[in-house]
């Protein structure tokens, strides 16, 4: 999706009607606020920056050939070649003058959505050619020509709105009223610098590149889709007005509830209430909290109702600016009124999702719903809703119904209580491509998905020793394609552990719960070295709206939210010499790793503000109060016990 307004500058004529150009990577400059590249076929320099709602291009034509530009409103970013012809459902374009193009389109790819646009040029254009529409196409593709001398530039601004052309025009006038590319670039750079400089790090160049790239990825979303006046096009294509002026979408909640949203509560707490209110406003119209929304349209991608832990985490951490009662009512409705991805009648009848009724992802849906129930229970308890607390806590134990004591794995069960047979615990599942009982994973990877009750899972496995042996097996088993099959979303393997997919992210920290924390400390640097590299293919999987990066940031600091709503962070092993978070103008939280090296990867001791940390957790308030967390590292494993 997106990429709806495509421009391609070129000079002279193209060969065979193919609009493309080689480019010289040596000429590329890339930062969060600025991109530059030379298109070598036509000798054109392209620069790009942006405001919140507008893109800003400068194209410098260095040849003597006619200066031209393809404006393509048809292609966009789509799944495959066939979608290029069919994904535009409606298109309207106007040219009020030779400096402006406006329009409205409705498109359908992952979601069905409307967008309105204004394209503004600093020099007049002429329409040289309107390219013939191919079968099924509804939007225009045209060649524009500009009267330029060699070395002259044309500047282009593209503004978007979900509501109307007036909203896009307002964005242009408010955010970028003048033709001053350098000023807009500087403003964008200043905004990014303010965000990124909240955290300062000491380490190697490679470590800093990885860390700040991760921080940049974290901040790309959620996206504020409201116009300047707070209007946005919502769930049912109605236009609403946000009281705060912001409205967030692009909520990849199956991924981001795990670490990205907890990290937002530390790094950008002022934005958290806006995110929560956006989730709640969505529920008031849709009937349930978002599952995975793009431009406020529900994709129903992934499973469960993981807006619940995001809302509960904010409430339990004391965030203001939203109604707790409205928040709880939204949570309760989402977890009791069935919708496309949640069949509560079946879940309540059997105490789990049977695979002969819930035909795909039955195990994963059960495990992840149990976590959402636990989160709801904690909010109910805090608000004095005792009956609801008991109801949701009972459902939170649903994971126990699918634990097979024979294999010590989470396994599909039918409506008669019989285990799935035959059972291949290595076989990867994917609802969209190959079905199965798991969501982008297998039994080995999903067995550990009991974030709220690790102690209960340890008991099911027969105690700490048995649990630790099973966890060892996860990391030591072979990764054999013939046994597992292939699912593109599952990658970054260490044995059967798959770091490239989010359900695994808390698993390396589970050794802390069985008094073998040194194994966590061994695995974290291995994951850093293998799966996070400053290269084009440096990530082992999809960043998934910042979650892969959030794991890296937390783990760099030496702790991670195994249970994201607990207000506690389980200690690991810091991977950088020093990290400082500037919480306010006069308050910082500093993490220091003394004697850290490739050899000294084990934690000898931990101190917080000069006092020993006896257990293996720190609290959210420890961070937000500011202070100094010091890890002393050594080259020998040290047994430390979770308290």
Secondary structure, DSSP 4 states (H G I P E B T S, - for coil): ----SEEEEEESPPSTT-----B-GGG-EEETTEEEEEETTTTEEEEEEE-SSEEEEEEEE-SSSPEEEEEESS--S-SSHHHHHHSEEEEEEEEEETTEEEEEEEEESSSEEEEEEEEEESS-EEEEEEPPPPTT--S-EEEEEE---TT-EEEEEEEEESS-HHHHHHHHHHH--SS-HHHHHHHHHHHHHHHHTTEEEES-HHHHHHHHHHHHHHHT-SEE---TTSEEE-TTS-EEE-TTS--EE-EEHHHHTTTHHHHHHHH-HHHHHHHHHHHHHHHHHHSS--SEEETTEE---SSS-THHHHHHHHHHTT--SS-HHHHHHHHHHHHHS-BTTB-HHHHHHHSS--TTTS-SSHHHHHHHHHHHHHHHHHHHHHTT-HHHHHHHHHHTTGGGGGEETTTTEE--B-TTSPBPSS--TT--BBTTTTB-SSSSB-HHHHTT--TT-HHHHHHHTTSHHHHHHHHHHHHHS---HHHH---TT---EETTEETTSGGGTTGGGGGGGGT-HHHHHHHHHHHHHHHB-SSTT-BSS--TTTHHHHHHHHHHHTEE-SSTTSSEEEE----SSEEEEEEETTEEEEEEEET-SSS--EEEEEEETTEE--SSEEEHHHHHT-EEEEEEEESS-------
